[in-house]
Amino acid sequence: MLTLSGLEAAAPASAVEAVSAIEEIADQLAGQHEELLRRQRRLAETHAEALRLLRSGAAGPSDQVLQAERPTGGDSLSSTDLSSTERALLRLAAEGCTDAAAASRLHVSHRTARRMMAALMERLGARSRFEAGVKAVRLGWL
């Protein structure tokens, strides 16, 4: 039978074990978070390098590839149709920025950046923000 003194003696040990388990989980999550940040930095560097190569012409696509990438349909997009904010958003997307990071750099809301990017992606026929940026570079818009 547990007495009050027995409960008091058992409680600190349980609390210490719980705190220890929580600290261990927090350490694991911190390690995973750091790994994700490293991967995100490497991905952003890869995107920036791909953009640099595209701009330099070292990885220039053939005319046939460019024709396939041109927007089609009634809602076509040309470089003159882009606002300065849309152009900057495409450039940031090609560099690997998230919508939130681009929004803060462009001084617009996250929702505005997300909606603008979604509209640009649809008009370009791109499946990702990075692809939209690459297509814009290939078409000479950036």
Phi, psi and chi 1 to 4 in degrees:
 res  aa     phi    psi   chi1   chi2   chi3   chi4
   1 MET       -  133.8 -178.3  169.4  141.5      -
   2 LEU   -83.2  136.0  -75.5  174.8      -      -
   3 THR  -105.9  173.0   62.5      -      -      -
   4 LEU   -58.7  -42.4 -176.1   56.9      -      -
   5 SER   -67.1  -32.6   61.3      -      -      -
   6 GLY   -67.9  -38.5      -      -      -      -
   7 LEU   -66.7  -41.2  -76.0  175.0      -      -
   8 GLU   -63.6  -37.0  -70.2  171.4  -11.1      -
   9 ALA   -71.7  -34.5      -      -      -      -
  10 ALA   -79.1  -32.6      -      -      -      -
  11 ALA   -61.5  -48.7      -      -      -      -
  12 PRO   -61.1  -36.7  -23.9   32.2      -      -
  13 ALA   -65.0  -41.7      -      -      -      -
  14 SER   -65.8  -42.5  -57.3      -      -      -
  15 ALA   -64.8  -41.4      -      -      -      -
  16 VAL   -63.7  -42.7  168.5      -      -      -
  17 GLU   -63.7  -41.1  -70.4  172.5    2.2      -
  18 ALA   -64.5  -44.4      -      -      -      -
  19 VAL   -63.4  -41.0  167.9      -      -      -
  20 SER   -62.8  -42.7  176.3      -      -      -
  21 ALA   -65.1  -41.3      -      -      -      -
  22 ILE   -64.1  -42.4  -70.0  170.6      -      -
  23 GLU   -64.0  -38.4  -72.8  174.3  -12.8      -
  24 GLU   -64.3  -43.6 -175.4  177.3  -34.8      -
  25 ILE   -64.4  -42.5  -68.9  169.4      -      -
  26 ALA   -61.4  -39.8      -      -      -      -
  27 ASP   -64.1  -41.6  -71.8  -17.2      -      -
  28 GLN   -63.4  -44.2  -70.1  172.8   -5.6      -
  29 LEU   -64.3  -39.1  -71.5  174.1      -      -
  30 ALA   -63.2  -41.1      -      -      -      -
  31 GLY   -63.9  -42.9      -      -      -      -
  32 GLN   -64.7  -38.9  -69.7  172.9   -3.1      -
  33 HIS   -63.2  -44.4  179.2   70.0      -      -
  34 GLU   -61.2  -41.3  -72.4  -59.8  -44.3      -
  35 GLU   -63.9  -41.8  177.1   60.8   23.9      -
  36 LEU   -63.4  -40.3  -72.4  173.2      -      -
  37 LEU   -63.7  -40.9  -70.7  176.0      -      -
  38 ARG   -62.1  -43.6  -81.3 -167.7  -65.5  -82.3
  39 ARG   -64.5  -40.4  -72.1 -179.5 -178.1 -177.5
  40 GLN   -64.2  -40.4 -174.4  179.2   22.7      -
  41 ARG   -63.9  -43.3  -80.3 -169.1  -64.9  -87.8
  42 ARG   -62.5  -40.3  -77.7 -165.4  -53.1  -97.1
  43 LEU   -64.9  -43.5 -176.7   60.2      -      -
  44 ALA   -62.4  -39.5      -      -      -      -
  45 GLU   -64.5  -40.8  -69.7  167.5    2.1      -
  46 THR   -63.4  -43.7  -58.4      -      -      -
  47 HIS   -61.9  -44.3  -73.5  172.2      -      -
  48 ALA   -62.8  -40.0      -      -      -      -
  49 GLU   -66.1  -41.7  178.3   65.5   12.6      -
  50 ALA   -62.7  -41.3      -      -      -      -
  51 LEU   -64.3  -41.5 -176.1   61.2      -      -
  52 ARG   -62.5  -43.3 -173.4 -168.9   64.1   72.5
  53 LEU   -63.8  -40.6  -71.5  172.0      -      -
  54 LEU   -63.8  -42.8  -75.8  169.4      -      -
  55 ARG   -66.0  -35.5  -75.9 -173.9  177.7  152.6
  56 SER   -78.3  -14.6   71.3      -      -      -
  57 GLY    87.0    0.1      -      -      -      -
  58 ALA   -64.6  -30.1      -      -      -      -
  59 ALA  -116.2   36.4      -      -      -      -
  60 GLY   -63.0  135.1      -      -      -      -
  61 PRO   -80.5  159.5   29.4  -33.3      -      -
  62 SER   -73.1  164.4   67.5      -      -      -
  63 ASP   -61.2  -34.2  -70.9  -21.6      -      -
  64 GLN   -63.5  -42.2 -174.0  178.1   12.2      -
  65 VAL   -65.2  -42.7  171.5      -      -      -
  66 LEU   -62.0  -41.2  -79.6  177.1      -      -
  67 GLN   -61.7  -39.8  -71.8  -61.1  -33.1      -
  68 ALA   -67.0  -28.0      -      -      -      -
  69 GLU   -89.3  -11.8  -71.0 -175.6   -8.9      -
  70 ARG   -64.8  138.2  -70.9 -162.9 -168.3  -78.4
  71 PRO   -61.6  144.4  -16.7   26.4      -      -
  72 THR  -125.6  168.4   58.6      -      -      -
  73 GLY    97.2 -179.9      -      -      -      -
  74 GLY   -68.1  -26.0      -      -      -      -
  75 ASP  -100.2   52.4 -168.8   21.6      -      -
  76 SER   -71.4  161.8   64.4      -      -      -
  77 LEU  -128.8  131.2 -179.4   65.9      -      -
  78 SER  -121.1  167.9   70.9      -      -      -
  79 SER   -63.8  -26.1   61.9      -      -      -
  80 THR   -76.6  -16.4   57.8      -      -      -
  81 ASP   -79.6  -11.7  -66.3  -25.3      -      -
  82 LEU   -85.4  134.0  -63.0  175.0      -      -
  83 SER   -78.3  167.1   70.1      -      -      -
  84 SER   -63.4  -33.3   60.4      -      -      -
  85 THR   -68.7  -41.8  -55.0      -      -      -
  86 GLU   -65.0  -41.2  -71.3  171.9  -36.6      -
  87 ARG   -62.2  -45.0 -168.7  178.4  -53.9  -85.5
  88 ALA   -64.8  -38.4      -      -      -      -
  89 LEU   -63.8  -42.7 -177.7   60.2      -      -
  90 LEU   -62.7  -41.2  -82.0  171.0      -      -
  91 ARG   -62.6  -45.3 -175.1  174.5  -67.7  111.8
  92 LEU   -65.1  -38.0  -68.7  170.3      -      -
  93 ALA   -64.1  -41.4      -      -      -      -
  94 ALA   -65.3  -27.5      -      -      -      -
  95 GLU   -83.5   -5.6  -68.1  172.4    1.1      -
  96 GLY    97.8   10.1      -      -      -      -
  97 CYS   -70.6  145.5  -79.1      -      -      -
  98 THR   -77.2  166.7   63.2      -      -      -
  99 ASP   -60.4  -40.0  -72.3  -22.3      -      -
 100 ALA   -64.9  -44.0      -      -      -      -
 101 ALA   -65.9  -41.9      -      -      -      -
 102 ALA   -63.7  -41.0      -      -      -      -
 103 ALA   -60.7  -43.1      -      -      -      -
 104 SER   -68.4  -36.4   69.5      -      -      -
 105 ARG   -68.8  -34.2  -73.0 -173.4 -173.7 -178.1
 106 LEU   -91.3   -3.7  -61.7  174.1      -      -
 107 HIS    60.0   44.3  -54.6  -68.7      -      -
 108 VAL  -126.2  167.8  -62.5      -      -      -
 109 SER   -73.6  157.7   73.6      -      -      -
 110 HIS   -59.4  -41.8  177.9 -110.2      -      -
 111 ARG   -62.4  -41.7  179.8  175.7  -73.9  177.2
 112 THR   -62.7  -45.7  -62.1      -      -      -
 113 ALA   -62.2  -42.7      -      -      -      -
 114 ARG   -63.5  -44.3 -170.9  175.5   64.3 -137.8
 115 ARG   -67.4  -41.6  -73.4 -178.9 -180.0  165.8
 116 MET   -62.2  -42.9  -74.6  173.0   57.9      -
 117 MET   -66.5  -40.6 -165.4   67.3 -122.4      -
 118 ALA   -62.3  -41.4      -      -      -      -
 119 ALA   -66.6  -42.3      -      -      -      -
 120 LEU   -64.2  -41.9  -72.4  167.6      -      -
 121 MET   -61.6  -42.8  -74.2  170.3   49.7      -
 122 GLU   -64.1  -45.0 -177.5  177.4  -27.1      -
 123 ARG   -67.0  -31.4  -68.9  169.1   79.1 -177.3
 124 LEU   -86.7  -12.9  -78.1  165.3      -      -
 125 GLY    73.0   30.4      -      -      -      -
 126 ALA   -95.0  147.7      -      -      -      -
 127 ARG   -95.5  -12.4  -68.4  172.8  -63.4 -152.5
 128 SER  -144.3  164.5   69.0      -      -      -
 129 ARG   -63.7  -41.7  -67.3 -179.5   -7.1  -92.6
 130 PHE   -63.3  -43.3  178.0   68.4      -      -
 131 GLU   -61.4  -39.0 -176.8 -179.2   -6.8      -
 132 ALA   -61.5  -42.8      -      -      -      -
 133 GLY   -64.3  -41.9      -      -      -      -
 134 VAL   -65.0  -43.0  168.8      -      -      -
 135 LYS   -62.2  -39.8  -76.7 -175.0  174.5 -171.2
 136 ALA   -63.6  -39.0      -      -      -      -
 137 VAL   -66.0  -45.7  169.1      -      -      -
 138 ARG   -62.0  -32.7  -74.8 -176.5  171.7  171.3
 139 LEU   -84.8   -1.2  -66.5  170.0      -      -
 140 GLY    81.1   20.2      -      -      -      -
 141 TRP   -86.0  -21.1  -63.1   -7.8      -      -
 142 LEU  -116.1      -  -61.8 -179.5      -      -
